[in-house]
């Protein structure tokens, strides 16, 4: 348990996330997907496999974005 959990009475809900938390989730999602797409495009141009590696990069970016958002949401559950 951390200090925040100990200071709250056991029946009180955790505070809701603010706008900054949602902005952080959106930015981290955009960065993850963007990096996956850029990496996929770069690898496609290097190995001449278009669009296979772009699709792999997009899938990995989406997966990473989902894991990141879930980890951030779990802080408020």
N, CA, C and O atoms as a GROMACS GRO file, in nm:
protein
  308
    1UNK      N    1   0.084  -0.119   0.000
    1UNK     CA    2   0.000   0.000   0.000
    1UNK      C    3   0.087   0.124   0.000
    1UNK      O    4   0.193   0.127   0.064
    2UNK      N    5   0.043   0.225  -0.071
    2UNK     CA    6   0.119   0.349  -0.068
    2UNK      C    7   0.054   0.447   0.029
    2UNK      O    8  -0.052   0.419   0.086
    3UNK      N    9   0.118   0.562   0.047
    3UNK     CA   10   0.070   0.659   0.145
    3UNK      C   11  -0.069   0.712   0.111
    3UNK      O   12  -0.149   0.737   0.201
    4UNK      N   13  -0.099   0.729  -0.017
    4UNK     CA   14  -0.228   0.782  -0.058
    4UNK      C   15  -0.340   0.687  -0.017
    4UNK      O   16  -0.446   0.731   0.028
    5UNK      N   17  -0.318   0.555  -0.031
    5UNK     CA   18  -0.418   0.457   0.008
    5UNK      C   19  -0.440   0.457   0.159
    5UNK      O   20  -0.553   0.439   0.204
    6UNK      N   21  -0.335   0.478   0.236
    6UNK     CA   22  -0.346   0.475   0.381
    6UNK      C   23  -0.418   0.597   0.435
    6UNK      O   24  -0.481   0.589   0.540
    7UNK      N   25  -0.410   0.712   0.365
    7UNK     CA   26  -0.472   0.834   0.414
    7UNK      C   27  -0.623   0.837   0.387
    7UNK      O   28  -0.695   0.912   0.452
    8UNK      N   29  -0.671   0.755   0.293
    8UNK     CA   30  -0.813   0.750   0.261
    8UNK      C   31  -0.882   0.648   0.350
    8UNK      O   32  -0.829   0.540   0.373
    9UNK      N   33  -1.000   0.682   0.400
    9UNK     CA   34  -1.078   0.577   0.468
    9UNK      C   35  -1.110   0.465   0.370
    9UNK      O   36  -1.118   0.488   0.250
   10UNK      N   37  -1.128   0.345   0.421
   10UNK     CA   38  -1.141   0.227   0.335
   10UNK      C   39  -1.260   0.230   0.241
   10UNK      O   40  -1.254   0.168   0.135
   11UNK      N   41  -1.369   0.300   0.273
   11UNK     CA   42  -1.487   0.300   0.188
   11UNK      C   43  -1.490   0.409   0.084
   11UNK      O   44  -1.575   0.405  -0.005
   12UNK      N   45  -1.400   0.507   0.092
   12UNK     CA   46  -1.402   0.619  -0.003
   12UNK      C   47  -1.342   0.580  -0.137
   12UNK      O   48  -1.240   0.511  -0.141
   13UNK      N   49  -1.405   0.623  -0.247
   13UNK     CA   50  -1.349   0.592  -0.379
   13UNK      C   51  -1.225   0.677  -0.407
   13UNK      O   52  -1.204   0.782  -0.346
   14UNK      N   53  -1.144   0.630  -0.500
   14UNK     CA   54  -1.026   0.706  -0.542
   14UNK      C   55  -1.072   0.829  -0.619
   14UNK      O   56  -1.179   0.827  -0.679
   15UNK      N   57  -0.992   0.935  -0.617
   15UNK     CA   58  -1.031   1.054  -0.694
   15UNK      C   59  -1.027   1.026  -0.844
   15UNK      O   60  -0.946   0.948  -0.892
   16UNK      N   61  -1.116   1.092  -0.917
   16UNK     CA   62  -1.123   1.074  -1.061
   16UNK      C   63  -1.006   1.146  -1.128
   16UNK      O   64  -0.956   1.246  -1.076
   17UNK      N   65  -0.963   1.096  -1.244
   17UNK     CA   66  -0.854   1.163  -1.315
   17UNK      C   67  -0.899   1.296  -1.372
   17UNK      O   68  -1.016   1.313  -1.407
   18UNK      N   69  -0.807   1.388  -1.382
   18UNK     CA   70  -0.838   1.518  -1.440
   18UNK      C   71  -0.807   1.521  -1.588
   18UNK      O   72  -0.774   1.419  -1.648
   19UNK      N   73  -0.819   1.640  -1.645
   19UNK     CA   74  -0.796   1.658  -1.788
   19UNK      C   75  -0.652   1.623  -1.825
   19UNK      O   76  -0.627   1.571  -1.934
   20UNK      N   77  -0.557   1.652  -1.736
   20UNK     CA   78  -0.417   1.623  -1.765
   20UNK      C   79  -0.393   1.473  -1.781
   20UNK      O   80  -0.312   1.432  -1.864
   21UNK      N   81  -0.463   1.392  -1.703
   21UNK     CA   82  -0.447   1.246  -1.714
   21UNK      C   83  -0.498   1.198  -1.850
   21UNK      O   84  -0.435   1.113  -1.914
   22UNK      N   85  -0.612   1.251  -1.894
   22UNK     CA   86  -0.666   1.211  -2.024
   22UNK      C   87  -0.578   1.262  -2.138
   22UNK      O   88  -0.561   1.194  -2.239
   23UNK      N   89  -0.524   1.382  -2.122
   23UNK     CA   90  -0.432   1.435  -2.223
   23UNK      C   91  -0.308   1.347  -2.232
   23UNK      O   92  -0.259   1.319  -2.341
   24UNK      N   93  -0.258   1.303  -2.117
   24UNK     CA   94  -0.142   1.214  -2.116
   24UNK      C   95  -0.170   1.082  -2.184
   24UNK      O   96  -0.084   1.029  -2.255
   25UNK      N   97  -0.290   1.028  -2.163
   25UNK     CA   98  -0.326   0.904  -2.229
   25UNK      C   99  -0.333   0.922  -2.381
   25UNK      O  100  -0.287   0.836  -2.456
   26UNK      N  101  -0.390   1.032  -2.424
   26UNK     CA  102  -0.400   1.059  -2.568
   26UNK      C  103  -0.265   1.080  -2.633
   26UNK      O  104  -0.239   1.029  -2.742
   27UNK      N  105  -0.178   1.155  -2.564
   27UNK     CA  106  -0.044   1.180  -2.618
   27UNK      C  107   0.036   1.051  -2.625
   27UNK      O  108   0.103   1.024  -2.725
   28UNK      N  109   0.031   0.971  -2.518
   28UNK     CA  110   0.108   0.846  -2.519
   28UNK      C  111   0.055   0.751  -2.627
   28UNK      O  112   0.134   0.680  -2.689
   29UNK      N  113  -0.076   0.749  -2.650
   29UNK     CA  114  -0.132   0.665  -2.756
   29UNK      C  115  -0.085   0.712  -2.893
   29UNK      O  116  -0.046   0.632  -2.977
   30UNK      N  117  -0.090   0.843  -2.915
   30UNK     CA  118  -0.048   0.898  -3.044
   30UNK      C  119   0.100   0.871  -3.070
   30UNK      O  120   0.138   0.839  -3.182
   31UNK      N  121   0.182   0.885  -2.967
   31UNK     CA  122   0.326   0.861  -2.983
   31UNK      C  123   0.353   0.714  -3.014
   31UNK      O  124   0.432   0.683  -3.103
   32UNK      N  125   0.286   0.624  -2.943
   32UNK     CA  126   0.307   0.480  -2.966
   32UNK      C  127   0.268   0.441  -3.109
   32UNK      O  128   0.343   0.372  -3.178
   33UNK      N  129   0.150   0.484  -3.152
   33UNK     CA  130   0.104   0.450  -3.287
   33UNK      C  131   0.192   0.518  -3.392
   33UNK      O  132   0.229   0.456  -3.492
   34UNK      N  133   0.225   0.644  -3.369
   34UNK     CA  134   0.309   0.717  -3.463
   34UNK      C  135   0.446   0.654  -3.480
   34UNK      O  136   0.495   0.640  -3.592
   35UNK      N  137   0.509   0.616  -3.369
   35UNK     CA  138   0.640   0.552  -3.377
   35UNK      C  139   0.632   0.417  -3.449
   35UNK      O  140   0.721   0.383  -3.526
   36UNK      N  141   0.526   0.342  -3.423
   36UNK     CA  142   0.508   0.214  -3.493
   36UNK      C  143   0.494   0.232  -3.643
   36UNK      O  144   0.553   0.156  -3.720
   37UNK      N  145   0.418   0.332  -3.684
   37UNK     CA  146   0.398   0.358  -3.827
   37UNK      C  147   0.528   0.405  -3.892
   37UNK      O  148   0.566   0.358  -3.999
   38UNK      N  149   0.596   0.500  -3.826
   38UNK     CA  150   0.720   0.552  -3.883
   38UNK      C  151   0.826   0.442  -3.893
   38UNK      O  152   0.895   0.432  -3.994
   39UNK      N  153   0.837   0.361  -3.790
   39UNK     CA  154   0.933   0.251  -3.793
   39UNK      C  155   0.897   0.151  -3.904
   39UNK      O  156   0.985   0.103  -3.975
   40UNK      N  157   0.768   0.121  -3.918
   40UNK     CA  158   0.724   0.030  -4.025
   40UNK      C  159   0.753   0.085  -4.163
   40UNK      O  160   0.797   0.012  -4.251
   41UNK      N  161   0.727   0.214  -4.183
   41UNK     CA  162   0.757   0.276  -4.313
   41UNK      C  163   0.907   0.275  -4.342
   41UNK      O  164   0.949   0.248  -4.455
   42UNK      N  165   0.986   0.305  -4.241
   42UNK     CA  166   1.132   0.307  -4.260
   42UNK      C  167   1.184   0.167  -4.295
   42UNK      O  168   1.266   0.151  -4.386
   43UNK      N  169   1.135   0.066  -4.223
   43UNK     CA  170   1.179  -0.070  -4.252
   43UNK      C  171   1.130  -0.116  -4.389
   43UNK      O  172   1.202  -0.188  -4.459
   44UNK      N  173   1.009  -0.076  -4.428
   44UNK     CA  174   0.960  -0.109  -4.562
   44UNK      C  175   1.048  -0.050  -4.670
   44UNK      O  176   1.076  -0.115  -4.770
   45UNK      N  177   1.091   0.075  -4.651
   45UNK     CA  178   1.175   0.138  -4.752
   45UNK      C  179   1.314   0.074  -4.756
   45UNK      O  180   1.378   0.068  -4.861
   46UNK      N  181   1.361   0.027  -4.641
   46UNK     CA  182   1.493  -0.034  -4.634
   46UNK      C  183   1.494  -0.174  -4.696
   46UNK      O  184   1.588  -0.209  -4.766
   47UNK      N  185   1.389  -0.254  -4.670
   47UNK     CA  186   1.386  -0.393  -4.716
   47UNK      C  187   1.293  -0.414  -4.836
   47UNK      O  188   1.282  -0.527  -4.884
   48UNK      N  189   1.227  -0.309  -4.885
   48UNK     CA  190   1.137  -0.317  -5.001
   48UNK      C  191   1.028  -0.424  -4.982
   48UNK      O  192   1.008  -0.510  -5.066
   49UNK      N  193   0.960  -0.414  -4.868
   49UNK     CA  194   0.855  -0.511  -4.835
   49UNK      C  195   0.718  -0.445  -4.820
   49UNK      O  196   0.630  -0.503  -4.756
   50UNK      N  197   0.699  -0.328  -4.875
   50UNK     CA  198   0.576  -0.251  -4.854
   50UNK      C  199   0.454  -0.333  -4.890
   50UNK      O  200   0.458  -0.404  -4.990
   51UNK      N  201   0.348  -0.326  -4.817
   51UNK     CA  202   0.322  -0.259  -4.692
   51UNK      C  203   0.332  -0.351  -4.569
   51UNK      O  204   0.277  -0.318  -4.464
   52UNK      N  205   0.399  -0.463  -4.582
   52UNK     CA  206   0.399  -0.565  -4.475
   52UNK      C  207   0.450  -0.510  -4.342
   52UNK      O  208   0.385  -0.525  -4.239
   53UNK      N  209   0.566  -0.448  -4.344
   53UNK     CA  210   0.624  -0.400  -4.218
   53UNK      C  211   0.551  -0.278  -4.165
   53UNK      O  212   0.553  -0.252  -4.044
   54UNK      N  213   0.487  -0.202  -4.253
   54UNK     CA  214   0.402  -0.092  -4.207
   54UNK      C  215   0.287  -0.148  -4.124
   54UNK      O  216   0.254  -0.093  -4.019
   55UNK      N  217   0.226  -0.254  -4.171
   55UNK     CA  218   0.115  -0.315  -4.098
   55UNK      C  219   0.162  -0.376  -3.967
   55UNK      O  220   0.091  -0.368  -3.866
   56UNK      N  221   0.280  -0.436  -3.966
   56UNK     CA  222   0.336  -0.490  -3.842
   56UNK      C  223   0.364  -0.377  -3.743
   56UNK      O  224   0.332  -0.388  -3.624
   57UNK      N  225   0.424  -0.268  -3.793
   57UNK     CA  226   0.451  -0.153  -3.707
   57UNK      C  227   0.324  -0.091  -3.652
   57UNK      O  228   0.319  -0.053  -3.535
   58UNK      N  229   0.221  -0.081  -3.735
   58UNK     CA  230   0.093  -0.028  -3.691
   58UNK      C  231   0.032  -0.116  -3.583
   58UNK      O  232  -0.017  -0.066  -3.482
   59UNK      N  233   0.035  -0.247  -3.603
   59UNK     CA  234  -0.021  -0.340  -3.504
   59UNK      C  235   0.056  -0.332  -3.372
   59UNK      O  236  -0.005  -0.331  -3.265
   60UNK      N  237   0.188  -0.326  -3.380
   60UNK     CA  238   0.267  -0.316  -3.258
   60UNK      C  239   0.244  -0.182  -3.188
   60UNK      O  240   0.240  -0.175  -3.065
   61UNK      N  241   0.228  -0.075  -3.266
   61UNK     CA  242   0.198   0.056  -3.208
   61UNK      C  243   0.064   0.058  -3.138
   61UNK      O  244   0.051   0.113  -3.028
   62UNK      N  245  -0.036  -0.002  -3.200
   62UNK     CA  246  -0.168  -0.009  -3.138
   62UNK      C  247  -0.166  -0.093  -3.010
   62UNK      O  248  -0.228  -0.057  -2.910
   63UNK      N  249  -0.095  -0.204  -3.014
   63UNK     CA  250  -0.084  -0.290  -2.896
   63UNK      C  251  -0.013  -0.216  -2.783
   63UNK      O  252  -0.057  -0.221  -2.668
   64UNK      N  253   0.095  -0.148  -2.815
   64UNK     CA  254   0.169  -0.073  -2.715
   64UNK      C  255   0.084   0.040  -2.658
   64UNK      O  256   0.087   0.065  -2.537
   65UNK      N  257   0.007   0.108  -2.743
   65UNK     CA  258  -0.080   0.216  -2.697
   65UNK      C  259  -0.187   0.162  -2.602
   65UNK      O  260  -0.215   0.223  -2.500
   66UNK      N  261  -0.245   0.048  -2.635
   66UNK     CA  262  -0.348  -0.012  -2.549
   66UNK      C  263  -0.290  -0.050  -2.414
   66UNK      O  264  -0.352  -0.024  -2.311
   67UNK      N  265  -0.173  -0.111  -2.413
   67UNK     CA  266  -0.109  -0.150  -2.287
   67UNK      C  267  -0.077  -0.026  -2.204
   67UNK      O  268  -0.095  -0.026  -2.082
   68UNK      N  269  -0.031   0.080  -2.268
   68UNK     CA  270   0.002   0.204  -2.199
   68UNK      C  271  -0.121   0.267  -2.136
   68UNK      O  272  -0.117   0.309  -2.020
   69UNK      N  273  -0.229   0.275  -2.211
   69UNK     CA  274  -0.352   0.335  -2.159
   69UNK      C  275  -0.409   0.251  -2.045
   69UNK      O  276  -0.456   0.305  -1.946
   70UNK      N  277  -0.407   0.120  -2.060
   70UNK     CA  278  -0.457   0.033  -1.953
   70UNK      C  279  -0.376   0.052  -1.826
   70UNK      O  280  -0.432   0.057  -1.717
   71UNK      N  281  -0.244   0.063  -1.839
   71UNK     CA  282  -0.160   0.085  -1.721
   71UNK      C  283  -0.191   0.219  -1.655
   71UNK      O  284  -0.189   0.230  -1.532
   72UNK      N  285  -0.220   0.320  -1.735
   72UNK     CA  286  -0.253   0.450  -1.678
   72UNK      C  287  -0.391   0.450  -1.613
   72UNK      O  288  -0.411   0.514  -1.510
   73UNK      N  289  -0.485   0.379  -1.671
   73UNK     CA  290  -0.622   0.372  -1.615
   73UNK      C  291  -0.622   0.295  -1.484
   73UNK      O  292  -0.697   0.329  -1.392
   74UNK      N  293  -0.539   0.191  -1.472
   74UNK     CA  294  -0.536   0.110  -1.351
   74UNK      C  295  -0.500   0.192  -1.227
   74UNK      O  296  -0.530   0.150  -1.115
   75UNK      N  297  -0.437   0.306  -1.245
   75UNK     CA  298  -0.404   0.391  -1.131
   75UNK      C  299  -0.530   0.446  -1.064
   75UNK      O  300  -0.527   0.479  -0.945
   76UNK      N  301  -0.639   0.456  -1.138
   76UNK     CA  302  -0.761   0.515  -1.087
   76UNK      C  303  -0.868   0.412  -1.050
   76UNK      O  304  -0.978   0.449  -1.010
   77UNK      N  305  -0.836   0.286  -1.062
   77UNK     CA  306  -0.933   0.181  -1.027
   77UNK      C  307  -0.912   0.134  -0.885
   77UNK      O  308  -0.984   0.046  -0.838
   0.00000   0.00000   0.00000
